[in-house]
Every structure is written in C-alpha cells, then in structure tokens.
C-alpha cells in the first residue's frame, strides 16, 4: 500500500512494503525489536601509562629454567607513542558518541520525529447560497491532528526507535573494544619490559678438561 503525500515538496509516495515498519514481509503483529542500553563512555587515561616492566608482585618470576630464543628488538617508545595517538582518536570518538547519544535520546523521547505529532490544515469554506449570497461565511483555516499520519508514525517508531538504540549500542561497543585493545597493547609493552629486566646471561660453559 502506498501513501501519497498531500504536497509534492514532501517527496515521492512512500511504499510501505519497502519503507514501512512491516517491510521485509512482516505482518504488523510481530514483536518489535528490543531496546539496547546506551552506556556512558569516558576515556580515563590521560597519557598512556609509562612502560616500566613492573607487573606487580603477583606477576613476578618466570621460572622454568633457561629459555633460549633468537634475539629480537622491541621499540617500547614507539609502542607508547602509538597508544597516545590512539587515545587522542578515542577521545574524539567518545565525544562524537556522546553527542549522537543525545540526538538519539531526544528523537526517541520527543515522540515526534516519525510523524507521531503530525498536524494537517483544515479549510472551512463558506456555505454556498442563492445568487452568490452565502448562508454562512468562511471560517479561518484550522490545524488539526492528522490521524492517518500519526498512526503510521507510531507504527514506524515502534520499530525504528529500538533499532536506533541498537545501532547506538554497537557504536559504544566498538569504542569500548578499541579501549580494551589499547589496554592490551600497554600490557604487552609492560611484558616486554619485564622480560628485559628479568633477562640474564647464561652461565659460562665449564672449562675444558685437559688430558
């Protein structure tokens, strides 16, 4: 079923089978999607923690005897520089997320963005009479609730509002995952530094026995 706008400035007719709340074969009686929580995000680090190799008393000590492996080099300064660069981008992402969160919450709580509060102009023409004389003069136009659009808007909001909350949550989860990656990156640097501090030269070989 297509709903044709009363005025062409509002765009082409809407095809509810494609654009409506029941698009995709729904019958209108299915359970609407659930709302998702919209967490508050904050970057708690200023600069990235200094890489010292101190893992705390519970993490000290490797054990297991000598471990022989090829030499490798890790630039811990570059690791921390990378963390600080990511922190700058994370702060920007958090700021934009919090702004988007306000927009989404305003759209949901306002209950009007999908046309739930739509109004229409109603004209009241004069009642015609004989010889051009009207029985009743025309009344000024009035604005009254557009029940058809409001009903469609309520149905659309029932689906789209939860979907908006879910998309917002996905944005928050992606930013949080980035924060977890930065924490693991710093942890890796601490592990490398700890390994360097705990390294030692193996014992020299025993002296050769002369016969």
C-alpha positions in Angstrom: 0.0 0.0 0.0 1.4 3.4 -1.0 0.7 6.6 0.9 0.8 9.6 -1.4 1.9 12.9 0.3 -0.6 15.7 0.1 2.2 18.0 -1.2 4.9 17.1 -3.6 7.5 19.0 -1.6 7.4 16.2 0.9 8.9 13.8 -1.6 7.6 10.8 -3.7 4.9 8.5 -2.5 6.1 6.0 0.2 5.8 2.3 -0.5 5.1 0.7 2.9 6.1 -2.7 1.6 9.6 -1.3 1.2 9.9 1.6 3.5 7.2 1.0 6.2 7.6 -0.7 9.6 6.5 -4.0 8.2 9.0 -4.0 5.3 10.5 -7.4 4.6 7.3 -9.4 4.8 6.2 -8.6 8.3 2.5 -8.8 9.1 2.5 -6.0 11.7 1.8 -8.4 14.5 5.4 -9.5 15.1 7.2 -8.5 18.3 9.1 -5.2 17.9 12.9 -5.3 18.4 14.1 -4.7 22.0 15.8 -1.5 23.1 19.5 -1.6 23.9 21.2 0.2 26.7 23.3 3.3 25.8 26.3 3.3 28.1 28.1 6.4 29.3 31.6 6.4 27.8 34.7 8.2 29.1 38.5 8.0 28.4 40.0 7.6 31.9 43.7 7.7 30.8 45.4 11.0 30.3 48.7 9.9 28.7 49.4 6.2 28.2 50.9 4.6 31.3 54.7 4.7 31.3 56.2 1.3 30.3 58.3 0.3 33.3 58.0 -3.5 33.2 56.6 -3.6 36.7 53.9 -6.2 36.7 53.2 -6.2 40.4 54.2 -8.8 43.0 51.7 -11.3 41.8 53.2 -11.4 38.4 56.9 -11.5 39.2 59.0 -14.5 38.4 59.0 -16.8 35.4 60.7 -20.0 36.5 61.1 -22.9 34.2 64.9 -22.7 33.8 66.8 -21.3 30.9 64.9 -20.3 27.7 67.0 -20.0 24.6 65.5 -17.9 21.7 66.7 -15.7 18.9 67.4 -12.1 19.7 64.6 -9.6 18.8 64.1 -5.9 19.3 61.0 -4.0 20.6 60.8 -0.2 20.4 58.8 0.4 23.6 58.9 4.2 22.9 57.0 3.6 19.6 54.5 1.4 21.4 53.7 4.2 23.9 53.6 6.8 21.1 51.1 4.6 19.3 49.0 4.3 22.5 48.9 8.1 22.9 47.9 8.6 19.3 45.1 6.1 19.7 44.0 7.9 22.9 43.6 11.1 21.0 41.3 9.4 18.5 39.4 7.6 21.2 38.6 10.9 23.0 37.2 12.3 19.7 35.2 9.1 19.2 33.8 9.3 22.7 32.8 13.0 22.3 31.0 12.2 19.0 29.3 9.2 20.5 28.0 11.2 23.5 26.7 13.8 21.1 25.0 11.2 19.0 23.6 9.6 22.1 21.8 12.9 23.0 20.4 13.2 19.5 19.0 9.6 19.6 17.6 10.0 23.0 15.9 13.3 22.0 14.4 11.6 18.9 13.1 8.7 21.0 11.8 10.8 23.9 10.4 13.6 21.8 8.0 11.1 20.2 7.6 13.3 17.1 10.4 12.6 14.6 8.5 9.9 12.7 5.3 12.0 12.4 3.6 10.9 15.7 2.5 14.5 16.3 1.6 15.4 12.6 -0.9 18.1 12.0 -2.9 19.0 8.9 -4.5 22.2 7.7 -8.3 22.0 7.5 -10.1 24.6 5.3 -13.6 25.7 6.2 -15.2 27.2 3.0 -18.3 29.3 3.1 -21.7 27.6 2.7 -23.0 28.5 -0.7 -26.4 30.0 -1.1 -28.5 31.6 -3.8 -27.5 34.4 -6.1 -23.9 34.4 -4.7 -25.1 35.0 -1.1 -23.6 32.5 1.4 -25.7 31.0 4.2 -22.5 31.1 6.4 -19.3 32.9 5.9 -16.0 31.0 5.6 -14.1 30.3 8.9 -10.3 30.6 9.1 -8.3 27.5 8.4 -7.5 25.4 11.4 -4.8 22.9 12.2 -5.9 19.5 13.5 -4.3 16.2 14.2 -3.6 14.1 11.1 -4.7 10.8 12.5 -3.6 8.8 9.4 0.0 10.1 9.5 0.1 9.8 13.3 -0.9 6.2 13.2 1.7 5.4 10.6 4.3 7.3 12.6 3.5 5.4 15.8 3.9 2.1 14.0 7.2 3.2 12.4 8.5 4.4 15.7 7.8 1.1 17.4 10.3 -0.5 15.1 12.8 2.3 14.4 13.3 3.6 17.9 14.7 0.3 19.2 16.8 -0.1 16.1 18.3 3.3 16.6 19.2 2.3 20.2 20.8 -0.9 19.0 22.9 0.9 16.4 24.0 3.4 19.1 25.0 0.5 21.4 27.0 -1.0 18.6 28.9 2.3 18.3 29.6 2.2 22.0 30.8 -1.4 21.9 33.2 -0.6 19.1 34.7 2.3 21.0 35.0 0.1 24.1 36.7 -2.6 22.2 39.2 -0.1 21.0 39.9 0.9 24.6 40.4 -2.8 25.5 42.9 -3.1 22.7 44.9 -0.1 24.0 45.0 -1.6 27.4 46.3 -4.9 26.0 48.8 -3.0 23.9 50.2 -1.3 27.0 50.2 -4.7 28.8 52.2 -6.2 26.0 54.8 -3.4 26.4 54.9 -3.9 30.1 55.5 -7.6 29.5 58.4 -6.9 27.1 60.0 -4.5 29.5 59.6 -7.0 32.3 61.2 -9.7 30.2 64.1 -7.4 29.5 64.6 -6.6 33.2 64.4 -10.2 34.1 66.9 -11.4 31.4 70.3 -12.6 32.3 73.3 -14.1 30.6 73.6 -17.9 30.9 76.4 -19.4 33.0 79.6 -19.7 31.1 80.5 -23.2 29.8 82.7 -25.3 32.1 86.4 -25.1 31.4 87.8 -27.7 29.1 89.5 -30.7 30.8 93.0 -31.3 29.6 94.1 -34.9 29.5 
